[in-house]
């Protein structure tokens, strides 16, 4: 390898700067190409997301058993649940169910052990905000009685669709085989 002189290094530096500036200046004369987000795209962004997309967490308190499995499964402790037993009615009451979305790493480990599928990921991804405090999602405003599964199966018409959706989520989304829903398999 030859040792270049002082002037050779200056020429190489000038050439490199010129090449970089040529790329920059070429963008000044090009017509800008900007896709307006989100309302001017042909498809909704949520419709283009892949199966098993892990978006913002949602909780169906109507079917939450308060078992704390999701809180224990979370590796970074972003889920906080407080459950107390009411001494008068002998029912379990959830007094707090908070998820800190600023800490959440969207791993999906919380949704897998849930026996009813009460906690699940949605296709929503637009969760940005101006402060960290507003990223804490508080699902309980006042104490809620936990869901107690019936031995003979659920027959309440308000709870049944939520429980069916939750169990379908557990079977399809959180299963290691990753079976797609039948409607999506037929469409593909």
ABEGO torsion letter per residue (X at the ends): XBBBBAAAAAAAAAAAAAAAAAAAAAAAABBBBBBBOAAABABBAAAABBBGBBBBBBBBAAABAGAGAAAAABAAGABBBBBBBBAAAGBBBBABBBBBAAABAGAGAAAAABAAGABBBBABABABBABAAAABBBABABBBBBBBBBAAEBABAAAAAAAAAAAAAAAAAABAAGBBBAAAAAAX
